[in-house]
Amino acid sequence: MLDAEAFKQAGPFLTARSYQYSARCIGFGVPCGRYRVLEAVLDLSGGVPRVAYLRDMTRLGLPFSLDTDLLGSKR
């Protein structure tokens, strides 16, 4: 815990805005059931947004379960 004086000194180094965002995107093919899971970190600190990090996470499996019977009946 910081006292008032220490907080005043730390204040200029604290921020409530962010320039990096992470996203996890999932693509799923119906009816074959194939999927791909990608994770990306987007950096907005420069003048042009850029992908700072991109990772294929498919080998870890789906992050949630899907009812494939329900997906097939929507066609």
CHARMM internal coordinates of N, CA and C (Angstrom, degrees):
IC EDIT
DIST 1 N 1 CA 1.4516
DIST 1 CA 1 C 1.5226
ANGL 1 N 1 CA 1 C 108.92
DIST 1 C 2 N 1.3176
ANGL 1 CA 1 C 2 N 115.13
DIHE 1 N 1 CA 1 C 2 N 139.63
DIST 2 N 2 CA 1.4584
ANGL 1 C 2 N 2 CA 120.92
DIHE 1 CA 1 C 2 N 2 CA -178.64
DIST 2 CA 2 C 1.5171
ANGL 2 N 2 CA 2 C 110.37
DIHE 1 C 2 N 2 CA 2 C -101.15
DIST 2 C 3 N 1.3151
ANGL 2 CA 2 C 3 N 115.40
DIHE 2 N 2 CA 2 C 3 N 141.28
DIST 3 N 3 CA 1.4600
ANGL 2 C 3 N 3 CA 118.14
DIHE 2 CA 2 C 3 N 3 CA 171.77
DIST 3 CA 3 C 1.5304
ANGL 3 N 3 CA 3 C 108.20
DIHE 2 C 3 N 3 CA 3 C -82.86
DIST 3 C 4 N 1.3229
ANGL 3 CA 3 C 4 N 118.11
DIHE 3 N 3 CA 3 C 4 N 175.61
DIST 4 N 4 CA 1.4643
ANGL 3 C 4 N 4 CA 122.47
DIHE 3 CA 3 C 4 N 4 CA -174.07
DIST 4 CA 4 C 1.5286
ANGL 4 N 4 CA 4 C 111.98
DIHE 3 C 4 N 4 CA 4 C -60.25
DIST 4 C 5 N 1.3038
ANGL 4 CA 4 C 5 N 118.17
DIHE 4 N 4 CA 4 C 5 N -41.51
DIST 5 N 5 CA 1.4698
ANGL 4 C 5 N 5 CA 121.66
DIHE 4 CA 4 C 5 N 5 CA -178.39
DIST 5 CA 5 C 1.5318
ANGL 5 N 5 CA 5 C 111.46
DIHE 4 C 5 N 5 CA 5 C -66.94
DIST 5 C 6 N 1.3236
ANGL 5 CA 5 C 6 N 117.02
DIHE 5 N 5 CA 5 C 6 N -44.08
DIST 6 N 6 CA 1.4631
ANGL 5 C 6 N 6 CA 120.44
DIHE 5 CA 5 C 6 N 6 CA 178.61
DIST 6 CA 6 C 1.5288
ANGL 6 N 6 CA 6 C 110.92
DIHE 5 C 6 N 6 CA 6 C -64.72
DIST 6 C 7 N 1.3354
ANGL 6 CA 6 C 7 N 116.76
DIHE 6 N 6 CA 6 C 7 N -35.99
DIST 7 N 7 CA 1.4602
ANGL 6 C 7 N 7 CA 119.89
DIHE 6 CA 6 C 7 N 7 CA 178.50
DIST 7 CA 7 C 1.5266
ANGL 7 N 7 CA 7 C 111.05
DIHE 6 C 7 N 7 CA 7 C -66.64
DIST 7 C 8 N 1.3173
ANGL 7 CA 7 C 8 N 117.75
DIHE 7 N 7 CA 7 C 8 N -39.14
DIST 8 N 8 CA 1.4674
ANGL 7 C 8 N 8 CA 121.20
DIHE 7 CA 7 C 8 N 8 CA 177.15
DIST 8 CA 8 C 1.5265
ANGL 8 N 8 CA 8 C 110.85
DIHE 7 C 8 N 8 CA 8 C -60.72
DIST 8 C 9 N 1.3157
ANGL 8 CA 8 C 9 N 117.06
DIHE 8 N 8 CA 8 C 9 N -37.78
DIST 9 N 9 CA 1.4655
ANGL 8 C 9 N 9 CA 120.30
DIHE 8 CA 8 C 9 N 9 CA 179.29
DIST 9 CA 9 C 1.5277
ANGL 9 N 9 CA 9 C 111.51
DIHE 8 C 9 N 9 CA 9 C -72.12
DIST 9 C 10 N 1.3258
ANGL 9 CA 9 C 10 N 117.05
DIHE 9 N 9 CA 9 C 10 N -35.92
DIST 10 N 10 CA 1.4584
ANGL 9 C 10 N 10 CA 120.61
DIHE 9 CA 9 C 10 N 10 CA -178.26
DIST 10 CA 10 C 1.5287
ANGL 10 N 10 CA 10 C 112.21
DIHE 9 C 10 N 10 CA 10 C -81.31
DIST 10 C 11 N 1.3148
ANGL 10 CA 10 C 11 N 118.48
DIHE 10 N 10 CA 10 C 11 N -20.91
DIST 11 N 11 CA 1.4588
ANGL 10 C 11 N 11 CA 123.76
DIHE 10 CA 10 C 11 N 11 CA -175.49
DIST 11 CA 11 C 1.5170
ANGL 11 N 11 CA 11 C 116.06
DIHE 10 C 11 N 11 CA 11 C -48.73
DIST 11 C 12 N 1.3389
ANGL 11 CA 11 C 12 N 119.92
DIHE 11 N 11 CA 11 C 12 N -47.26
DIST 12 N 12 CA 1.4653
ANGL 11 C 12 N 12 CA 119.86
DIHE 11 CA 11 C 12 N 12 CA -178.53
DIST 12 CA 12 C 1.5364
ANGL 12 N 12 CA 12 C 113.66
DIHE 11 C 12 N 12 CA 12 C -63.60
DIST 12 C 13 N 1.3112
ANGL 12 CA 12 C 13 N 118.36
DIHE 12 N 12 CA 12 C 13 N -17.52
DIST 13 N 13 CA 1.4645
ANGL 12 C 13 N 13 CA 121.85
DIHE 12 CA 12 C 13 N 13 CA -178.03
DIST 13 CA 13 C 1.5315
ANGL 13 N 13 CA 13 C 112.88
DIHE 12 C 13 N 13 CA 13 C -96.08
DIST 13 C 14 N 1.3314
ANGL 13 CA 13 C 14 N 118.30
DIHE 13 N 13 CA 13 C 14 N -2.53
DIST 14 N 14 CA 1.4595
ANGL 13 C 14 N 14 CA 123.31
DIHE 13 CA 13 C 14 N 14 CA -179.64
DIST 14 CA 14 C 1.5202
ANGL 14 N 14 CA 14 C 109.66
DIHE 13 C 14 N 14 CA 14 C -98.70
DIST 14 C 15 N 1.2997
ANGL 14 CA 14 C 15 N 116.81
DIHE 14 N 14 CA 14 C 15 N 144.91
DIST 15 N 15 CA 1.4593
ANGL 14 C 15 N 15 CA 121.34
DIHE 14 CA 14 C 15 N 15 CA 178.78
DIST 15 CA 15 C 1.5248
ANGL 15 N 15 CA 15 C 110.45
DIHE 14 C 15 N 15 CA 15 C -143.88
DIST 15 C 16 N 1.3049
ANGL 15 CA 15 C 16 N 115.49
DIHE 15 N 15 CA 15 C 16 N 155.02
DIST 16 N 16 CA 1.4609
ANGL 15 C 16 N 16 CA 120.58
DIHE 15 CA 15 C 16 N 16 CA 177.28
DIST 16 CA 16 C 1.5228
ANGL 16 N 16 CA 16 C 110.78
DIHE 15 C 16 N 16 CA 16 C -110.58
DIST 16 C 17 N 1.3193
ANGL 16 CA 16 C 17 N 117.38
DIHE 16 N 16 CA 16 C 17 N 2.25
DIST 17 N 17 CA 1.4630
ANGL 16 C 17 N 17 CA 119.17
DIHE 16 CA 16 C 17 N 17 CA 178.31
DIST 17 CA 17 C 1.5170
ANGL 17 N 17 CA 17 C 110.26
DIHE 16 C 17 N 17 CA 17 C -107.50
DIST 17 C 18 N 1.3127
ANGL 17 CA 17 C 18 N 114.30
DIHE 17 N 17 CA 17 C 18 N 159.65
DIST 18 N 18 CA 1.4554
ANGL 17 C 18 N 18 CA 119.25
DIHE 17 CA 17 C 18 N 18 CA -176.85
DIST 18 CA 18 C 1.5180
ANGL 18 N 18 CA 18 C 109.53
DIHE 17 C 18 N 18 CA 18 C -132.33
DIST 18 C 19 N 1.3212
ANGL 18 CA 18 C 19 N 115.43
DIHE 18 N 18 CA 18 C 19 N 146.50
DIST 19 N 19 CA 1.4534
ANGL 18 C 19 N 19 CA 121.15
DIHE 18 CA 18 C 19 N 19 CA 177.31
DIST 19 CA 19 C 1.5235
ANGL 19 N 19 CA 19 C 111.74
DIHE 18 C 19 N 19 CA 19 C -115.01
DIST 19 C 20 N 1.3127
ANGL 19 CA 19 C 20 N 118.05
DIHE 19 N 19 CA 19 C 20 N -1.53
DIST 20 N 20 CA 1.4526
ANGL 19 C 20 N 20 CA 121.83
DIHE 19 CA 19 C 20 N 20 CA 177.29
DIST 20 CA 20 C 1.5255
ANGL 20 N 20 CA 20 C 108.96
DIHE 19 C 20 N 20 CA 20 C -121.88
DIST 20 C 21 N 1.3176
ANGL 20 CA 20 C 21 N 114.66
DIHE 20 N 20 CA 20 C 21 N 133.64
DIST 21 N 21 CA 1.4579
ANGL 20 C 21 N 21 CA 121.14
DIHE 20 CA 20 C 21 N 21 CA 179.59
DIST 21 CA 21 C 1.5208
ANGL 21 N 21 CA 21 C 108.48
DIHE 20 C 21 N 21 CA 21 C -130.92
DIST 21 C 22 N 1.3156
ANGL 21 CA 21 C 22 N 116.55
DIHE 21 N 21 CA 21 C 22 N 146.58
DIST 22 N 22 CA 1.4628
ANGL 21 C 22 N 22 CA 119.86
DIHE 21 CA 21 C 22 N 22 CA 176.57
DIST 22 CA 22 C 1.5242
ANGL 22 N 22 CA 22 C 108.87
DIHE 21 C 22 N 22 CA 22 C -114.65
DIST 22 C 23 N 1.3203
ANGL 22 CA 22 C 23 N 114.53
DIHE 22 N 22 CA 22 C 23 N 148.03
DIST 23 N 23 CA 1.4648
ANGL 22 C 23 N 23 CA 120.83
DIHE 22 CA 22 C 23 N 23 CA 179.71
DIST 23 CA 23 C 1.5145
ANGL 23 N 23 CA 23 C 108.60
DIHE 22 C 23 N 23 CA 23 C -140.12
DIST 23 C 24 N 1.3106
ANGL 23 CA 23 C 24 N 116.10
DIHE 23 N 23 CA 23 C 24 N 142.04
DIST 24 N 24 CA 1.4616
ANGL 23 C 24 N 24 CA 122.10
DIHE 23 CA 23 C 24 N 24 CA 173.46
DIST 24 CA 24 C 1.5240
ANGL 24 N 24 CA 24 C 106.36
DIHE 23 C 24 N 24 CA 24 C -118.91
DIST 24 C 25 N 1.3149
ANGL 24 CA 24 C 25 N 116.07
DIHE 24 N 24 CA 24 C 25 N 118.17
DIST 25 N 25 CA 1.4638
ANGL 24 C 25 N 25 CA 122.51
DIHE 24 CA 24 C 25 N 25 CA -176.25
DIST 25 CA 25 C 1.5155
ANGL 25 N 25 CA 25 C 109.70
DIHE 24 C 25 N 25 CA 25 C -111.30
DIST 25 C 26 N 1.3226
ANGL 25 CA 25 C 26 N 115.78
DIHE 25 N 25 CA 25 C 26 N 136.92
DIST 26 N 26 CA 1.4589
ANGL 25 C 26 N 26 CA 121.39
DIHE 25 CA 25 C 26 N 26 CA -178.56
DIST 26 CA 26 C 1.5213
ANGL 26 N 26 CA 26 C 108.16
DIHE 25 C 26 N 26 CA 26 C -125.95
DIST 26 C 27 N 1.3297
ANGL 26 CA 26 C 27 N 115.28
DIHE 26 N 26 CA 26 C 27 N 125.44
DIST 27 N 27 CA 1.4564
ANGL 26 C 27 N 27 CA 121.13
DIHE 26 CA 26 C 27 N 27 CA 173.95
DIST 27 CA 27 C 1.5170
ANGL 27 N 27 CA 27 C 108.47
DIHE 26 C 27 N 27 CA 27 C -111.22
DIST 27 C 28 N 1.3312
ANGL 27 CA 27 C 28 N 116.18
DIHE 27 N 27 CA 27 C 28 N 132.71
DIST 28 N 28 CA 1.4553
ANGL 27 C 28 N 28 CA 120.69
DIHE 27 CA 27 C 28 N 28 CA -175.53
DIST 28 CA 28 C 1.5174
ANGL 28 N 28 CA 28 C 108.57
DIHE 27 C 28 N 28 CA 28 C -132.14
DIST 28 C 29 N 1.3397
ANGL 28 CA 28 C 29 N 117.05
DIHE 28 N 28 CA 28 C 29 N 129.00
DIST 29 N 29 CA 1.4577
ANGL 28 C 29 N 29 CA 122.00
DIHE 28 CA 28 C 29 N 29 CA 179.68
DIST 29 CA 29 C 1.5105
ANGL 29 N 29 CA 29 C 111.97
DIHE 28 C 29 N 29 CA 29 C -97.77
DIST 29 C 30 N 1.3444
ANGL 29 CA 29 C 30 N 115.95
DIHE 29 N 29 CA 29 C 30 N 127.12
DIST 30 N 30 CA 1.4533
ANGL 29 C 30 N 30 CA 121.76
DIHE 29 CA 29 C 30 N 30 CA 177.15
DIST 30 CA 30 C 1.5189
ANGL 30 N 30 CA 30 C 106.29
DIHE 29 C 30 N 30 CA 30 C -108.75
DIST 30 C 31 N 1.2875
ANGL 30 CA 30 C 31 N 124.34
DIHE 30 N 30 CA 30 C 31 N 133.58
DIST 31 N 31 CA 1.4593
ANGL 30 C 31 N 31 CA 129.10
DIHE 30 CA 30 C 31 N 31 CA 8.84
DIST 31 CA 31 C 1.5214
ANGL 31 N 31 CA 31 C 113.40
DIHE 30 C 31 N 31 CA 31 C -97.11
DIST 31 C 32 N 1.3330
ANGL 31 CA 31 C 32 N 118.60
DIHE 31 N 31 CA 31 C 32 N 0.56
DIST 32 N 32 CA 1.4681
ANGL 31 C 32 N 32 CA 119.53
DIHE 31 CA 31 C 32 N 32 CA -173.01
DIST 32 CA 32 C 1.5286
ANGL 32 N 32 CA 32 C 112.91
DIHE 31 C 32 N 32 CA 32 C -70.01
DIST 32 C 33 N 1.3331
ANGL 32 CA 32 C 33 N 118.14
DIHE 32 N 32 CA 32 C 33 N -26.98
DIST 33 N 33 CA 1.4569
ANGL 32 C 33 N 33 CA 120.92
DIHE 32 CA 32 C 33 N 33 CA 177.74
DIST 33 CA 33 C 1.5192
ANGL 33 N 33 CA 33 C 114.51
DIHE 32 C 33 N 33 CA 33 C 85.28
DIST 33 C 34 N 1.3187
ANGL 33 CA 33 C 34 N 117.58
DIHE 33 N 33 CA 33 C 34 N 4.97
DIST 34 N 34 CA 1.4726
ANGL 33 C 34 N 34 CA 119.06
DIHE 33 CA 33 C 34 N 34 CA 177.48
DIST 34 CA 34 C 1.5187
ANGL 34 N 34 CA 34 C 109.45
DIHE 33 C 34 N 34 CA 34 C -75.05
DIST 34 C 35 N 1.3138
ANGL 34 CA 34 C 35 N 115.51
DIHE 34 N 34 CA 34 C 35 N 148.85
DIST 35 N 35 CA 1.4588
ANGL 34 C 35 N 35 CA 119.91
DIHE 34 CA 34 C 35 N 35 CA -178.86
DIST 35 CA 35 C 1.5234
ANGL 35 N 35 CA 35 C 110.33
DIHE 34 C 35 N 35 CA 35 C -146.51
DIST 35 C 36 N 1.3306
ANGL 35 CA 35 C 36 N 114.76
DIHE 35 N 35 CA 35 C 36 N 165.04
DIST 36 N 36 CA 1.4589
ANGL 35 C 36 N 36 CA 122.24
DIHE 35 CA 35 C 36 N 36 CA 176.28
DIST 36 CA 36 C 1.5288
ANGL 36 N 36 CA 36 C 106.80
DIHE 35 C 36 N 36 CA 36 C -142.53
DIST 36 C 37 N 1.3298
ANGL 36 CA 36 C 37 N 116.93
DIHE 36 N 36 CA 36 C 37 N 136.73
DIST 37 N 37 CA 1.4592
ANGL 36 C 37 N 37 CA 122.61
DIHE 36 CA 36 C 37 N 37 CA 179.40
DIST 37 CA 37 C 1.5269
ANGL 37 N 37 CA 37 C 107.80
DIHE 36 C 37 N 37 CA 37 C -121.56
DIST 37 C 38 N 1.3278
ANGL 37 CA 37 C 38 N 116.67
DIHE 37 N 37 CA 37 C 38 N 122.24
DIST 38 N 38 CA 1.4566
ANGL 37 C 38 N 38 CA 122.38
DIHE 37 CA 37 C 38 N 38 CA 179.11
DIST 38 CA 38 C 1.5198
ANGL 38 N 38 CA 38 C 109.88
DIHE 37 C 38 N 38 CA 38 C -121.63
DIST 38 C 39 N 1.3218
ANGL 38 CA 38 C 39 N 115.85
DIHE 38 N 38 CA 38 C 39 N 145.01
DIST 39 N 39 CA 1.4599
ANGL 38 C 39 N 39 CA 122.08
DIHE 38 CA 38 C 39 N 39 CA 174.51
DIST 39 CA 39 C 1.5192
ANGL 39 N 39 CA 39 C 107.46
DIHE 38 C 39 N 39 CA 39 C -121.00
DIST 39 C 40 N 1.3272
ANGL 39 CA 39 C 40 N 116.54
DIHE 39 N 39 CA 39 C 40 N 133.90
DIST 40 N 40 CA 1.4606
ANGL 39 C 40 N 40 CA 121.01
DIHE 39 CA 39 C 40 N 40 CA -178.74
DIST 40 CA 40 C 1.5183
ANGL 40 N 40 CA 40 C 110.01
DIHE 39 C 40 N 40 CA 40 C -133.60
DIST 40 C 41 N 1.3287
ANGL 40 CA 40 C 41 N 115.91
DIHE 40 N 40 CA 40 C 41 N 147.42
DIST 41 N 41 CA 1.4541
ANGL 40 C 41 N 41 CA 122.18
DIHE 40 CA 40 C 41 N 41 CA 170.72
DIST 41 CA 41 C 1.5203
ANGL 41 N 41 CA 41 C 106.20
DIHE 40 C 41 N 41 CA 41 C -115.80
DIST 41 C 42 N 1.3283
ANGL 41 CA 41 C 42 N 115.55
DIHE 41 N 41 CA 41 C 42 N 122.41
DIST 42 N 42 CA 1.4576
ANGL 41 C 42 N 42 CA 121.99
DIHE 41 CA 41 C 42 N 42 CA -178.59
DIST 42 CA 42 C 1.5164
ANGL 42 N 42 CA 42 C 109.31
DIHE 41 C 42 N 42 CA 42 C -103.53
DIST 42 C 43 N 1.3350
ANGL 42 CA 42 C 43 N 116.69
DIHE 42 N 42 CA 42 C 43 N 131.76
DIST 43 N 43 CA 1.4609
ANGL 42 C 43 N 43 CA 122.67
DIHE 42 CA 42 C 43 N 43 CA -178.22
DIST 43 CA 43 C 1.5201
ANGL 43 N 43 CA 43 C 108.70
DIHE 42 C 43 N 43 CA 43 C -110.43
DIST 43 C 44 N 1.3311
ANGL 43 CA 43 C 44 N 116.47
DIHE 43 N 43 CA 43 C 44 N 120.20
DIST 44 N 44 CA 1.4535
ANGL 43 C 44 N 44 CA 122.57
DIHE 43 CA 43 C 44 N 44 CA -178.75
DIST 44 CA 44 C 1.5209
ANGL 44 N 44 CA 44 C 112.29
DIHE 43 C 44 N 44 CA 44 C -108.38
DIST 44 C 45 N 1.3178
ANGL 44 CA 44 C 45 N 118.20
DIHE 44 N 44 CA 44 C 45 N 11.32
DIST 45 N 45 CA 1.4607
ANGL 44 C 45 N 45 CA 120.91
DIHE 44 CA 44 C 45 N 45 CA -174.61
DIST 45 CA 45 C 1.5183
ANGL 45 N 45 CA 45 C 113.14
DIHE 44 C 45 N 45 CA 45 C -73.36
DIST 45 C 46 N 1.3250
ANGL 45 CA 45 C 46 N 118.14
DIHE 45 N 45 CA 45 C 46 N -26.71
DIST 46 N 46 CA 1.4618
ANGL 45 C 46 N 46 CA 121.02
DIHE 45 CA 45 C 46 N 46 CA 177.53
DIST 46 CA 46 C 1.5136
ANGL 46 N 46 CA 46 C 110.46
DIHE 45 C 46 N 46 CA 46 C -85.85
DIST 46 C 47 N 1.3087
ANGL 46 CA 46 C 47 N 116.67
DIHE 46 N 46 CA 46 C 47 N -174.33
DIST 47 N 47 CA 1.4548
ANGL 46 C 47 N 47 CA 120.56
DIHE 46 CA 46 C 47 N 47 CA 178.93
DIST 47 CA 47 C 1.5164
ANGL 47 N 47 CA 47 C 112.55
DIHE 46 C 47 N 47 CA 47 C -70.04
DIST 47 C 48 N 1.3277
ANGL 47 CA 47 C 48 N 117.13
DIHE 47 N 47 CA 47 C 48 N -30.15
DIST 48 N 48 CA 1.4562
ANGL 47 C 48 N 48 CA 122.30
DIHE 47 CA 47 C 48 N 48 CA -178.04
DIST 48 CA 48 C 1.5287
ANGL 48 N 48 CA 48 C 108.67
DIHE 47 C 48 N 48 CA 48 C -119.35
DIST 48 C 49 N 1.3545
ANGL 48 CA 48 C 49 N 118.25
DIHE 48 N 48 CA 48 C 49 N 128.51
DIST 49 N 49 CA 1.4683
ANGL 48 C 49 N 49 CA 119.15
DIHE 48 CA 48 C 49 N 49 CA 177.17
DIST 49 CA 49 C 1.5263
ANGL 49 N 49 CA 49 C 110.73
DIHE 48 C 49 N 49 CA 49 C -59.50
DIST 49 C 50 N 1.3353
ANGL 49 CA 49 C 50 N 116.01
DIHE 49 N 49 CA 49 C 50 N 143.83
DIST 50 N 50 CA 1.4642
ANGL 49 C 50 N 50 CA 120.02
DIHE 49 CA 49 C 50 N 50 CA 179.40
DIST 50 CA 50 C 1.5168
ANGL 50 N 50 CA 50 C 109.72
DIHE 49 C 50 N 50 CA 50 C -140.56
DIST 50 C 51 N 1.3324
ANGL 50 CA 50 C 51 N 115.26
DIHE 50 N 50 CA 50 C 51 N 155.03
DIST 51 N 51 CA 1.4587
ANGL 50 C 51 N 51 CA 121.47
DIHE 50 CA 50 C 51 N 51 CA 174.22
DIST 51 CA 51 C 1.5169
ANGL 51 N 51 CA 51 C 106.86
DIHE 50 C 51 N 51 CA 51 C -84.83
DIST 51 C 52 N 1.3284
ANGL 51 CA 51 C 52 N 116.54
DIHE 51 N 51 CA 51 C 52 N 109.92
DIST 52 N 52 CA 1.4627
ANGL 51 C 52 N 52 CA 121.03
DIHE 51 CA 51 C 52 N 52 CA -177.80
DIST 52 CA 52 C 1.5259
ANGL 52 N 52 CA 52 C 111.66
DIHE 51 C 52 N 52 CA 52 C -83.26
DIST 52 C 53 N 1.3189
ANGL 52 CA 52 C 53 N 116.67
DIHE 52 N 52 CA 52 C 53 N -24.22
DIST 53 N 53 CA 1.4629
ANGL 52 C 53 N 53 CA 120.94
DIHE 52 CA 52 C 53 N 53 CA -174.95
DIST 53 CA 53 C 1.5161
ANGL 53 N 53 CA 53 C 108.23
DIHE 52 C 53 N 53 CA 53 C -155.55
DIST 53 C 54 N 1.3195
ANGL 53 CA 53 C 54 N 116.66
DIHE 53 N 53 CA 53 C 54 N 134.53
DIST 54 N 54 CA 1.4529
ANGL 53 C 54 N 54 CA 121.55
DIHE 53 CA 53 C 54 N 54 CA 177.67
DIST 54 CA 54 C 1.5149
ANGL 54 N 54 CA 54 C 108.27
DIHE 53 C 54 N 54 CA 54 C -140.08
DIST 54 C 55 N 1.3370
ANGL 54 CA 54 C 55 N 116.37
DIHE 54 N 54 CA 54 C 55 N 127.63
DIST 55 N 55 CA 1.4608
ANGL 54 C 55 N 55 CA 120.47
DIHE 54 CA 54 C 55 N 55 CA -177.45
DIST 55 CA 55 C 1.5198
ANGL 55 N 55 CA 55 C 109.64
DIHE 54 C 55 N 55 CA 55 C -137.27
DIST 55 C 56 N 1.3286
ANGL 55 CA 55 C 56 N 115.42
DIHE 55 N 55 CA 55 C 56 N 135.03
DIST 56 N 56 CA 1.4554
ANGL 55 C 56 N 56 CA 121.89
DIHE 55 CA 55 C 56 N 56 CA 174.54
DIST 56 CA 56 C 1.5292
ANGL 56 N 56 CA 56 C 107.73
DIHE 55 C 56 N 56 CA 56 C -85.97
DIST 56 C 57 N 1.3186
ANGL 56 CA 56 C 57 N 116.90
DIHE 56 N 56 CA 56 C 57 N 116.12
DIST 57 N 57 CA 1.4631
ANGL 56 C 57 N 57 CA 121.98
DIHE 56 CA 56 C 57 N 57 CA -176.55
DIST 57 CA 57 C 1.5242
ANGL 57 N 57 CA 57 C 112.09
DIHE 56 C 57 N 57 CA 57 C -108.65
DIST 57 C 58 N 1.3305
ANGL 57 CA 57 C 58 N 117.50
DIHE 57 N 57 CA 57 C 58 N 16.75
DIST 58 N 58 CA 1.4547
ANGL 57 C 58 N 58 CA 121.85
DIHE 57 CA 57 C 58 N 58 CA -176.45
DIST 58 CA 58 C 1.5220
ANGL 58 N 58 CA 58 C 112.23
DIHE 57 C 58 N 58 CA 58 C -57.77
DIST 58 C 59 N 1.3213
ANGL 58 CA 58 C 59 N 117.20
DIHE 58 N 58 CA 58 C 59 N -38.20
DIST 59 N 59 CA 1.4698
ANGL 58 C 59 N 59 CA 120.25
DIHE 58 CA 58 C 59 N 59 CA -176.36
DIST 59 CA 59 C 1.5260
ANGL 59 N 59 CA 59 C 112.90
DIHE 58 C 59 N 59 CA 59 C -63.77
DIST 59 C 60 N 1.3261
ANGL 59 CA 59 C 60 N 117.63
DIHE 59 N 59 CA 59 C 60 N -16.48
DIST 60 N 60 CA 1.4653
ANGL 59 C 60 N 60 CA 121.12
DIHE 59 CA 59 C 60 N 60 CA 178.86
DIST 60 CA 60 C 1.5268
ANGL 60 N 60 CA 60 C 112.08
DIHE 59 C 60 N 60 CA 60 C -84.21
DIST 60 C 61 N 1.3346
ANGL 60 CA 60 C 61 N 117.28
DIHE 60 N 60 CA 60 C 61 N -7.50
DIST 61 N 61 CA 1.4540
ANGL 60 C 61 N 61 CA 120.97
DIHE 60 CA 60 C 61 N 61 CA 179.42
DIST 61 CA 61 C 1.5103
ANGL 61 N 61 CA 61 C 112.30
DIHE 60 C 61 N 61 CA 61 C 91.43
DIST 61 C 62 N 1.3202
ANGL 61 CA 61 C 62 N 115.01
DIHE 61 N 61 CA 61 C 62 N 174.06
DIST 62 N 62 CA 1.4636
ANGL 61 C 62 N 62 CA 120.30
DIHE 61 CA 61 C 62 N 62 CA 177.53
DIST 62 CA 62 C 1.5305
ANGL 62 N 62 CA 62 C 109.60
DIHE 61 C 62 N 62 CA 62 C -70.39
DIST 62 C 63 N 1.3288
ANGL 62 CA 62 C 63 N 117.74
DIHE 62 N 62 CA 62 C 63 N 140.98
DIST 63 N 63 CA 1.4668
ANGL 62 C 63 N 63 CA 119.81
DIHE 62 CA 62 C 63 N 63 CA 179.31
DIST 63 CA 63 C 1.5224
ANGL 63 N 63 CA 63 C 113.17
DIHE 62 C 63 N 63 CA 63 C -76.67
DIST 63 C 64 N 1.3250
ANGL 63 CA 63 C 64 N 117.42
DIHE 63 N 63 CA 63 C 64 N -2.69
DIST 64 N 64 CA 1.4617
ANGL 63 C 64 N 64 CA 122.05
DIHE 63 CA 63 C 64 N 64 CA 177.72
DIST 64 CA 64 C 1.5225
ANGL 64 N 64 CA 64 C 107.84
DIHE 63 C 64 N 64 CA 64 C -153.67
DIST 64 C 65 N 1.3022
ANGL 64 CA 64 C 65 N 117.20
DIHE 64 N 64 CA 64 C 65 N 165.02
DIST 65 N 65 CA 1.4624
ANGL 64 C 65 N 65 CA 120.15
DIHE 64 CA 64 C 65 N 65 CA -179.06
DIST 65 CA 65 C 1.5320
ANGL 65 N 65 CA 65 C 109.76
DIHE 64 C 65 N 65 CA 65 C -90.84
DIST 65 C 66 N 1.3282
ANGL 65 CA 65 C 66 N 115.18
DIHE 65 N 65 CA 65 C 66 N 147.82
DIST 66 N 66 CA 1.4607
ANGL 65 C 66 N 66 CA 121.31
DIHE 65 CA 65 C 66 N 66 CA 177.82
DIST 66 CA 66 C 1.5122
ANGL 66 N 66 CA 66 C 109.82
DIHE 65 C 66 N 66 CA 66 C -119.51
DIST 66 C 67 N 1.3121
ANGL 66 CA 66 C 67 N 116.53
DIHE 66 N 66 CA 66 C 67 N 140.10
DIST 67 N 67 CA 1.4572
ANGL 66 C 67 N 67 CA 121.95
DIHE 66 CA 66 C 67 N 67 CA 174.37
DIST 67 CA 67 C 1.5275
ANGL 67 N 67 CA 67 C 106.72
DIHE 66 C 67 N 67 CA 67 C -89.05
DIST 67 C 68 N 1.3236
ANGL 67 CA 67 C 68 N 116.71
DIHE 67 N 67 CA 67 C 68 N 94.26
DIST 68 N 68 CA 1.4622
ANGL 67 C 68 N 68 CA 121.40
DIHE 67 CA 67 C 68 N 68 CA -175.52
DIST 68 CA 68 C 1.5202
ANGL 68 N 68 CA 68 C 111.93
DIHE 67 C 68 N 68 CA 68 C -67.15
DIST 68 C 69 N 1.3093
ANGL 68 CA 68 C 69 N 119.36
DIHE 68 N 68 CA 68 C 69 N -26.61
DIST 69 N 69 CA 1.4725
ANGL 68 C 69 N 69 CA 121.16
DIHE 68 CA 68 C 69 N 69 CA 176.06
DIST 69 CA 69 C 1.5272
ANGL 69 N 69 CA 69 C 110.31
DIHE 68 C 69 N 69 CA 69 C -64.62
DIST 69 C 70 N 1.3051
ANGL 69 CA 69 C 70 N 116.74
DIHE 69 N 69 CA 69 C 70 N -40.74
DIST 70 N 70 CA 1.4710
ANGL 69 C 70 N 70 CA 121.73
DIHE 69 CA 69 C 70 N 70 CA 178.85
DIST 70 CA 70 C 1.5239
ANGL 70 N 70 CA 70 C 110.36
DIHE 69 C 70 N 70 CA 70 C -66.96
DIST 70 C 71 N 1.3401
ANGL 70 CA 70 C 71 N 117.23
DIHE 70 N 70 CA 70 C 71 N -41.12
DIST 71 N 71 CA 1.4651
ANGL 70 C 71 N 71 CA 120.68
DIHE 70 CA 70 C 71 N 71 CA 179.30
DIST 71 CA 71 C 1.5267
ANGL 71 N 71 CA 71 C 111.01
DIHE 70 C 71 N 71 CA 71 C -63.66
DIST 71 C 72 N 1.3163
ANGL 71 CA 71 C 72 N 118.62
DIHE 71 N 71 CA 71 C 72 N -39.84
DIST 72 N 72 CA 1.4448
ANGL 71 C 72 N 72 CA 122.25
DIHE 71 CA 71 C 72 N 72 CA -179.70
DIST 72 CA 72 C 1.5153
ANGL 72 N 72 CA 72 C 113.42
DIHE 71 C 72 N 72 CA 72 C -67.45
DIST 72 C 73 N 1.3198
ANGL 72 CA 72 C 73 N 117.90
DIHE 72 N 72 CA 72 C 73 N -29.09
DIST 73 N 73 CA 1.4615
ANGL 72 C 73 N 73 CA 120.50
DIHE 72 CA 72 C 73 N 73 CA -178.12
DIST 73 CA 73 C 1.5265
ANGL 73 N 73 CA 73 C 113.09
DIHE 72 C 73 N 73 CA 73 C -81.05
DIST 73 C 74 N 1.3225
ANGL 73 CA 73 C 74 N 118.53
DIHE 73 N 73 CA 73 C 74 N -8.55
DIST 74 N 74 CA 1.4656
ANGL 73 C 74 N 74 CA 122.50
DIHE 73 CA 73 C 74 N 74 CA -178.16
DIST 74 CA 74 C 1.5165
ANGL 74 N 74 CA 74 C 112.78
DIHE 73 C 74 N 74 CA 74 C -82.09
DIST 74 C 75 N 1.3492
ANGL 74 CA 74 C 75 N 118.15
DIHE 74 N 74 CA 74 C 75 N -7.00
DIST 75 N 75 CA 1.4619
ANGL 74 C 75 N 75 CA 120.17
DIHE 74 CA 74 C 75 N 75 CA -176.19
DIST 75 CA 75 C 1.4688
ANGL 75 N 75 CA 75 C 113.06
DIHE 74 C 75 N 75 CA 75 C -72.94
END
COOR INIT
IC SEED 1 N 1 CA 1 C
IC BUILD
